[in-house]
Amino acid sequence: MQARLKIFSVIVLTVFAVPSFEQAPAQQPQDKTILVFGQTIHYWEVGSGPVLVLVHGLGSSKDGDWGRVVAPLSKKYHVIAMDQIGFGRSDKPLIDYKIQTYVDFLNEFLHVLKVEKASFMGESLGGWISALYATELSGGAHLVPIEKLVLVDAAGLQQDKPIPNLNPSTLADMRRLLEAVFYDTSWVTDEILQKSFADKLAKHDGYTVHAILGNPSLAAERLDDRLAQIHVPTLVVWGKQDTLLPITSGERYAAGIAGAKLVTFDQCGHVPPVEKTAEFLPVVEAFLNGTGAMLH
């Protein structure tokens, strides 16, 4: 329970974002930096085995989305997770961010690290980026090949619901967003709420969030009519009670990608790696290992 109450960083909570329950610094991998297109990118690289690239969501970071799962996954995989450009500790240039911007940075990042092939796991916006990357593989682009793809409550499809407040400017805004992201919000005390709001303001990624969601090219980058272009083994995982990106989106992803499997978690909102860590890990590992024992 204490681990759940230690919220060291809460990000902008939007339809593409996930809140951050960071683990204690001693439990996190060493932070590394690398230049990508002249920009400093912070990342983790830990473990050995097949390469697994973790792609975080909008307003989040490698710590926020993957802090609970990176250590267990690194026992079997060579795990790489970066703070994407404009987020976390990485540089935040004032550019007109597109989803393609993130595909290009991800690809160049992997080339600089001399990664020859990898599996991708993307959460929310990170799922959109990973899926768009996968669609472009079939077009002959100079991209690092994807072995397997895991989409976690992924953005990227047309939504009927209006986009909620993106950058909460009051404590009440922050509370509403926390309650929208999580199924269980019993831990949202006044103290945590104040710390969350202060840490959100300290992120300095508000420009990036607005630049992405306000970019007029965003609609043209949706994947509704491109899912058949994904030709890699794909696992779609979703929280059944996700109110930001409803389970219907997960069903559409699974139906549109040939051979894709859908696994859902009950009593879970937008962030299965955080709310259902113990159930999430064996499902993902079974898929990556090719056993499929946990898939149903």
HELIX and SHEET records of a PDB file:
HELIX    1   1 GLN A    2  LEU A    5  1                                   4    
HELIX    2   2 PRO A   25  GLN A   27  5                                   3    
HELIX    3   3 LYS A   62  TRP A   66  1                                   5    
HELIX    4   4 VAL A   70  LEU A   73  1                                   4    
HELIX    5   5 ILE A   99  VAL A  112  1                                  14    
HELIX    6   6 LEU A  125  LEU A  137  1                                  13    
HELIX    7   7 LEU A  171  VAL A  181  1                                  11    
HELIX    8   8 ASP A  190  ALA A  202  1                                  13    
HELIX    9   9 GLY A  206  LEU A  213  1                                   8    
HELIX   10  10 ALA A  219  GLU A  221  5                                   3    
HELIX   11  11 LEU A  227  GLN A  229  5                                   3    
HELIX   12  12 ILE A  247  GLY A  256  1                                  10    
HELIX   13  13 PRO A  272  GLU A  275  1                                   4    
HELIX   14  14 THR A  277  ASN A  289  1                                  13    
SHEET    1   A 8 LYS A  32  VAL A  36  0                                        
SHEET    2   A 8 GLN A  39  VAL A  46 -1                                        
SHEET    3   A 8 HIS A  78  MET A  82 -1                                        
SHEET    4   A 8 VAL A  51  VAL A  55  1                                        
SHEET    5   A 8 ALA A 118  GLU A 123  1                                        
SHEET    6   A 8 ILE A 146  VAL A 152  1                                        
SHEET    7   A 8 THR A 234  GLY A 239  1                                        
SHEET    8   A 8 LYS A 261  PHE A 265  1                                        
END                                                                             
